[in-house]
Amino acid sequence: MAQDLKAMYKTIVSDAFPETLTIILGEEKLVYTRRTWRLDGEEKGLRYGENPDQPAALYALQSGSLHVGGLPWRNAGDAIVSALTEGQMIQAGKHPGKTNLTDVDNAANILQYLTERPCAVIVKHNNPSGCAWTHEGIATALEKALYCDRIAAFGGAVVCNRPFTKEAAELVAANYFEVVAAPAFEEGTIPLLQSRKNLRIMELPGLGHLEDLTKSCFLDIKSLADGGLVLQKSFTNRILKNSDFLPATAKTKDGLEVCTRKATTEELDDLRFAWAVEAGVTSNSVIFAKDGVTTAIGTGEQDRVGCVELAIHKAYTKYADCLAFKEHHLSLYELTQKAQNDAKALDSLAIINEKTKQAHGGLIGSALVSDGFFPFRDGVDVAMKEGVTAIAQPGGSLRDAEVIVACNEHTPQVAMVFTAQRSFKH
């Protein structure tokens, strides 16, 4: 039985979906074609959907365009993941399922706003576990993204916006990932990556010019459990440069206008980076970032202060885990287990915990973004205790003034800016 259970994850589930899908909106028509690939001598579609017992099919826009609302909508030639060909699937591994492709797609969704520097993002369960934006090359960006959250990165999808290098390939080969996607692969990288037989390797040229995506939107379709549909224009990030942030100002109940100190250029860079990553994170969410690297990601909580607290807890755990791995080649869990019967390991664990406490889980000096406004000052107060120096949030809360005052009351004072847009993703 155990062997049968393992087999379900490798089995390609046949589907009965038609070859074409047509959507008619008023007088306009979009025609999609079902995607399959000739692999191992067989014609194969998606391995399965979100789960092994869910048949699924991938469709790519073949023809038609929208002019609804006078907006610039994406056309057939803009496809990246849905346009994946056999030639671009350098190694199919266990053959991609729905989540493999949607992880890559959400990475592209994030990377479209981070094209000016080499950037790597690791996505797991359609949320980034780590992201890094650097001038030092793609291998450095990938290493930093990995150590944002080494635990969650296990089995994730690695996606980059620059050609994959040998150094980056060596890092992937030394760890377990499900997918690697890049606009190109430098000579010598493919054999290194292929040492991982189940790794899916995708060469997607569109990842090299993602800035084109910021100029258009797509039809975002949400299916309801009752079979209904909700159509919306896709989210578009309005923060494409530092000057797009607005000063955080508000009036108190007494009519006094309050504002925070101005954010530095470095803080604005980190806030803009984190806000781009935020576009790919399930709400309610907050992101801590420092020097172009995510230091903590709080995902999918119902209350905002709880989300901040969760992100902080994760930061402490991941920071301690990285110390344990770098210093002892053990995970935090393995070191904790060993410490139960080994006095030396127990001393090492105590040292790591103290280092983590002193460093506040690596959060000191971080910038923080929130996908929705702060309804109370509690979330801001909790974040500032960990050493946050700058905050970006949509603004628009009845308690904006109270939140701004909280930033000014803190020592040292914390900068705050408004994005003037919310970034919920459900």
C-alpha positions in Angstrom: 0.0 0.0 0.0 2.8 2.4 0.9 4.3 1.9 -2.6 0.9 2.5 -4.2 0.6 5.8 -2.3 3.9 7.0 -3.7 2.9 6.0 -7.2 0.0 8.4 -7.3 2.4 11.4 -7.3 4.2 10.1 -10.4 1.1 9.1 -12.4 -0.2 11.3 -15.1 -3.9 11.7 -14.7 -5.7 11.5 -18.0 -8.1 14.4 -18.7 -11.1 14.8 -21.0 -10.8 18.6 -21.5 -11.3 19.8 -25.1 -8.6 20.9 -27.5 -9.9 24.5 -27.6 -11.5 26.8 -25.1 -13.4 29.9 -26.2 -14.4 32.8 -24.0 -16.9 35.4 -25.5 -17.2 38.7 -23.6 -19.8 40.8 -25.4 -18.6 41.2 -28.9 -15.1 40.0 -28.2 -13.8 36.5 -28.4 -10.7 34.8 -26.9 -9.6 31.4 -28.2 -7.3 29.2 -26.2 -5.6 26.0 -27.2 -4.9 23.0 -24.9 -1.2 22.5 -24.4 0.5 19.1 -24.6 4.1 18.0 -25.1 5.7 15.1 -26.8 7.8 13.6 -24.0 9.3 10.1 -23.8 7.5 9.1 -27.0 4.1 10.1 -25.7 1.8 13.1 -26.0 1.3 14.4 -22.4 -0.6 17.2 -20.9 -0.4 18.3 -17.3 0.5 15.5 -14.9 -2.4 16.5 -12.7 -4.0 19.5 -11.0 -3.4 20.8 -7.5 -3.8 17.2 -6.2 -3.1 13.8 -7.8 -6.8 13.0 -8.1 -7.7 16.2 -10.0 -7.4 16.0 -13.8 -6.2 19.3 -15.3 -5.3 21.0 -18.6 -3.2 24.0 -19.5 -4.5 26.4 -22.1 -2.6 29.2 -23.9 -4.2 32.2 -25.6 -4.1 31.5 -29.4 -6.1 34.4 -30.8 -8.3 37.3 -30.0 -7.9 40.3 -27.8 -9.8 42.5 -25.4 -10.6 46.2 -25.5 -12.7 46.3 -22.3 -12.5 49.6 -20.5 -9.9 50.9 -22.9 -7.2 49.1 -21.0 -4.0 47.5 -22.6 -4.7 43.8 -22.3 -2.2 41.0 -22.9 -2.2 39.2 -26.2 -1.2 35.7 -27.4 2.4 36.8 -28.1 2.9 37.8 -24.5 2.7 34.2 -23.1 5.6 32.8 -21.0 4.7 29.8 -19.0 1.6 28.8 -21.0 3.8 29.0 -24.2 6.3 26.4 -22.8 7.5 24.1 -25.6 9.2 20.7 -25.6 12.5 22.4 -26.6 12.2 24.8 -23.6 11.5 21.9 -21.2 15.1 20.8 -21.2 14.4 18.2 -18.6 10.8 17.2 -17.6 11.7 15.4 -14.4 8.6 13.7 -13.1 6.7 15.8 -15.7 5.1 19.1 -14.6 1.8 19.4 -12.8 -0.4 22.4 -12.3 1.5 23.7 -9.1 4.9 23.5 -10.8 3.7 25.8 -13.6 1.7 28.2 -11.3 4.8 28.5 -9.0 6.9 29.6 -12.0 4.1 31.9 -13.2 3.8 33.6 -9.8 7.6 34.1 -9.7 7.3 35.9 -13.1 4.5 37.9 -11.6 7.0 39.1 -8.9 10.0 39.4 -11.2 8.2 41.7 -13.7 8.7 44.6 -11.2 12.4 43.7 -10.4 14.0 43.7 -13.9 16.7 46.3 -13.3 18.9 44.0 -11.2 19.7 40.2 -11.2 16.9 38.7 -9.1 16.1 35.2 -7.9 12.9 34.1 -6.2 12.1 30.7 -4.7 8.4 29.9 -4.7 6.7 27.2 -2.7 3.0 26.5 -2.7 2.6 29.6 -4.9 4.2 31.9 -2.3 7.8 33.1 -2.2 9.9 31.6 0.5 12.7 33.9 -0.3 13.7 36.6 -2.9 16.9 38.6 -3.4 17.7 41.5 -5.7 21.4 42.3 -6.1 24.1 43.8 -8.4 26.4 40.8 -7.6 25.0 38.3 -10.1 22.4 35.6 -10.2 24.3 33.0 -8.2 24.6 35.5 -5.3 20.9 36.4 -5.6 20.0 32.7 -5.5 22.1 32.0 -2.5 20.6 34.9 -0.6 17.1 33.8 -1.6 17.8 30.3 -0.4 19.1 31.4 3.0 16.0 33.7 3.5 14.2 30.5 4.4 16.3 27.3 3.9 13.5 25.2 5.4 10.7 26.3 3.2 12.9 26.4 0.0 13.1 22.6 0.1 11.2 21.3 -2.9 10.5 24.8 -4.2 10.7 26.4 -7.7 13.8 28.5 -8.5 13.1 31.3 -11.0 15.6 33.9 -12.2 15.5 36.9 -14.5 19.0 36.5 -15.8 20.8 33.6 -17.6 21.6 30.7 -15.2 25.3 30.4 -14.4 27.5 27.5 -13.4 27.8 28.8 -9.8 24.0 29.0 -9.5 23.7 25.5 -11.0 26.1 24.1 -8.4 24.0 25.6 -5.7 20.8 24.0 -7.1 22.6 20.6 -7.6 23.6 20.7 -3.9 20.0 21.1 -2.7 16.5 19.7 -3.5 14.3 21.8 -5.8 11.4 20.8 -8.0 11.8 23.3 -10.8 14.5 25.7 -12.2 13.4 28.3 -14.7 15.5 31.0 -16.3 15.6 33.0 -19.6 18.8 31.1 -20.7 21.4 28.6 -19.3 25.1 29.3 -19.7 27.4 26.6 -21.1 28.1 23.9 -18.6 25.1 24.5 -16.4 22.7 21.9 -17.8 24.9 18.8 -17.0 25.1 20.0 -13.4 21.4 20.5 -13.1 20.7 17.2 -14.8 22.5 15.4 -11.9 19.1 15.9 -10.2 17.0 13.5 -12.3 13.6 14.6 -11.1 14.4 18.3 -11.5 12.3 20.1 -14.1 14.5 22.5 -16.1 12.7 25.2 -18.1 14.3 27.7 -20.4 11.8 30.6 -20.8 13.2 33.5 -22.8 10.3 35.7 -21.7 11.8 35.8 -18.2 14.6 38.0 -19.7 12.2 40.8 -20.6 9.5 40.8 -18.0 9.3 44.6 -17.9 7.0 44.3 -20.9 4.3 42.7 -18.7 4.1 45.9 -16.6 2.6 47.7 -19.6 -0.5 45.5 -19.8 -3.0 43.6 -17.8 -4.8 40.2 -18.1 -8.2 38.9 -17.5 -8.2 37.4 -13.9 -10.9 34.8 -13.5 -11.9 33.5 -10.1 -14.1 30.4 -10.0 -16.7 30.1 -7.2 -17.5 26.8 -5.5 -21.1 27.1 -6.9 -19.8 27.2 -10.4 -20.0 30.9 -10.8 -17.2 33.2 -12.0 -15.8 36.6 -10.9 -13.9 38.5 -13.6 -11.5 41.2 -12.7 -8.6 43.2 -14.2 -5.3 41.8 -12.9 -3.4 43.7 -10.2 -1.0 46.3 -11.5 1.8 47.6 -9.2 1.8 51.4 -9.2 5.2 51.5 -7.3 7.7 51.2 -10.1 10.2 53.8 -8.8 10.9 55.3 -5.4 9.2 58.6 -6.1 5.9 56.7 -6.6 5.5 56.3 -2.8 3.5 59.0 -1.1 4.5 60.7 2.1 2.6 59.2 5.1 0.4 62.1 6.4 -2.9 62.2 8.3 -4.9 64.4 10.6 -5.5 63.6 14.2 -8.9 63.9 15.9 -7.8 67.4 16.9 -7.1 68.4 13.3 -3.3 68.3 13.7 -1.5 67.1 10.6 1.2 64.5 11.4 3.9 62.9 9.2 7.0 60.8 9.8 10.6 61.5 9.0 11.6 61.0 5.3 12.8 57.6 4.3 16.4 57.3 3.0 17.1 56.2 -0.5 18.3 52.8 0.8 15.1 52.4 2.8 13.0 53.3 -0.3 14.9 50.8 -2.4 14.1 48.0 0.1 10.4 49.1 0.4 10.1 49.1 -3.4 11.7 45.7 -3.6 9.5 44.3 -0.8 6.3 45.8 -2.4 7.2 44.0 -5.7 7.5 40.7 -3.8 4.2 41.5 -2.0 2.4 41.2 -5.4 3.0 37.5 -5.2 2.1 36.8 -1.6 -1.2 35.5 -0.3 -3.0 38.1 1.9 -3.1 39.1 4.7 0.6 39.5 4.4 3.6 41.5 5.5 7.2 41.4 4.2 10.4 42.4 6.0 13.4 43.1 3.7 16.9 44.4 4.1 19.6 45.2 1.4 17.4 43.7 -1.3 16.7 40.5 0.5 13.5 39.3 2.2 14.3 38.7 5.9 10.8 37.4 6.7 7.5 36.8 4.9 4.2 36.6 6.8 1.6 34.9 4.7 -2.2 34.4 4.7 -3.2 35.4 8.2 -6.6 36.7 9.1 -5.4 39.6 11.4 -2.6 42.0 10.6 -0.8 42.0 13.9 -0.9 38.2 13.9 0.7 38.2 10.5 3.5 40.5 11.8 4.0 38.2 14.8 4.0 35.1 12.6 6.7 36.7 10.3 8.8 37.5 13.3 8.5 34.0 14.7 9.5 32.6 11.3 12.5 35.0 11.0 13.9 33.8 14.4 13.4 30.1 13.4 15.0 30.5 10.0 17.9 32.6 11.3 18.7 30.0 13.9 18.4 27.2 11.3 20.9 28.9 9.0 23.3 29.3 11.9 23.0 25.6 12.7 23.4 24.6 9.1 26.4 26.8 8.4 28.2 26.1 11.7 27.3 22.4 12.2 25.9 21.2 8.9 22.7 20.3 10.8 19.2 21.7 10.6 17.9 23.4 13.7 15.6 20.5 14.2 18.5 18.0 13.9 20.7 20.0 16.3 17.8 20.3 18.8 17.3 16.5 18.6 21.0 15.9 19.1 21.1 18.3 22.1 18.8 16.0 24.0 21.7 13.5 24.6 24.8 15.5 23.7 26.1 18.2 26.1 28.3 19.8 23.4 25.3 20.0 21.0 23.3 21.5 23.8 25.9 24.2 24.4 26.0 24.9 20.6 22.2 25.2 20.5 22.2 27.7 23.4 24.9 29.8 21.6 22.8 29.8 18.4 19.6 30.8 20.3 21.5 33.7 22.0 22.9 34.9 18.7 19.5 34.7 17.2 18.0 36.7 20.0 20.7 39.4 19.9 20.2 39.7 16.1 16.4 39.8 16.4 16.3 37.0 13.9 18.1 39.2 11.3 15.4 41.7 11.3 17.4 44.7 12.7 17.5 47.4 10.0 14.8 45.8 7.9 12.1 47.7 6.0 8.5 46.4 6.3 5.6 46.4 3.8 2.0 45.5 4.4 -0.4 44.6 1.7 -3.3 46.3 3.5 -3.4 49.3 5.9 -2.8 48.9 9.6 -6.2 49.2 11.3 -4.5 49.7 14.7 -1.0 50.6 15.8 -0.3 47.2 17.3 1.2 45.7 14.2 3.6 48.6 13.8 4.6 48.6 17.4 5.4 44.9 17.3 7.5 45.3 14.1 9.5 48.3 15.4 10.5 46.4 18.5 12.5 44.1 16.2 14.5 47.0 14.7 12.4 48.0 11.6 13.5 51.4 10.3 10.9 52.1 7.5 7.4 51.0 6.7 5.2 51.1 3.6 1.5 50.5 3.7 -1.5 51.5 1.5 -2.8 54.2 3.9 -6.5 55.1 4.2 -7.2 53.7 7.7 -9.3 55.7 10.2 -6.2 55.3 12.5 -3.5 56.4 10.0 -2.6 59.3 12.3 -2.3 57.0 15.3 0.0 54.7 13.3 2.1 57.6 12.2 2.4 58.9 15.8 3.6 55.4 16.8 6.4 55.7 14.3 7.4 59.1 15.7 7.2 58.0 19.3 9.7 55.2 18.6 13.4 55.7 19.3 14.9 56.1 16.8 12.0 57.4 14.7 10.7 55.2 11.9 9.9 56.4 8.4 6.6 55.6 6.8 5.3 56.0 3.2 2.0 55.2 1.6 1.6 53.1 -1.5 -1.9 54.5 -2.2 -3.0 51.0 -3.3 -3.8 47.7 -1.7 -2.1 44.5 -2.8 -4.4 41.7 -1.6 -4.0 38.3 -3.4 -6.5 35.6 -2.5 
